[in-house]
């Protein structure tokens, strides 16, 4: 059943997924006992799935690093900040601390 117009939900067991085997899968126990080794593999670009009782619960993936520095000044001339934007007025004081 479901709501009219909603797509049916399809559940796929992880071990029957077409993506199964593309990543290394380890148990929570193995992850705890060999975390340094797993992190070395992740640093090399691999992904590791951690499972509990055969069900995936987490994925270790490498953090993508920038290969080029971020360009500065992309918004130069497009943003204007008032010279008094950080002045603390009496009105501000009343708003913050009351009368």
N, C-alpha and C positions, 0 to 999 in steps of 0.2 A: 504494500500500500504506500501511500505518500500523498503529498499535495498535488493537486491538478497542475500539470505543466512542469513538475519537477522531474529531473532526470533520475533514473534508478541508481541506487548506490551499489557499487560493485566492490566487494571485499576480495582482495587477493592475498593469499598467504605469501609471506616474504620469500620462502624457499621455492615458491612457484612463480615468482615474478620474473619477467624476462630480464630484469636487471640483476637478479641474484647471481653471484659469482663475479660480478664486476668489481666488487669491493671485498676486502678481507673482513670476515666476521669473527669476533672473539666473544667469549663469555665475560661477564663482569669479573669473575675470579681471575681469568687470564689477563684482563685489562689491568687489574690491580697489581698483579705480580710482575707484569712486563711493560709497565707504562713507558719507561724510558725507551725501550726498544720500539714500541708502537709510535712514539713521538718522532723517533728517527725516521721511521717509514713515512710518516705524515709529512715531515720536513722535505722528504724526497719527492713528494707529490702524490703519494697514495692516500686513499681514504679508508678508514677503518670503522666498521659498524660494531657497536657493543650491544650484546643481546643478553636478556635474562629469560631463562626457561625457553629458549628458542625464539623469543620475540625481540625484534630490534627496539632499543630504547634510546640510543644516542649514536651520533656519528662524529668521528674525529676527522676534520678536514683541514688542509693547509690554509693559512691566511694569505690572501693574495697581496703581494707587495707591489707598490708602484715601481715601474721601471724607469719612469721619468719624473723629475720634480714637478710639483704642481705649479702651473703658471700663476704668477702674481699680477695683480692689476687688471684682471679681466673686466671688472666693473668700474674702472677708473673713469671719472666724468659722468657716471650714471647715478651716483649716490651723493646726496648732499646731507650734511649734518650741521644743524644750527650751532653757532659758536657757544650758545648758552645752554646746550642740551643737558649738561650735568650741573647747572646751577640749582641750588636748593633754596626755594623761595619761601616766604611766610605761608603762602597757600599750601605748599608741599608740607611744611612743618605741621600745619593744622590737620592735613589729611593723615599724616603719619601718627601724630601724637595727640590729636584732639585739642580742644581749647582748655 
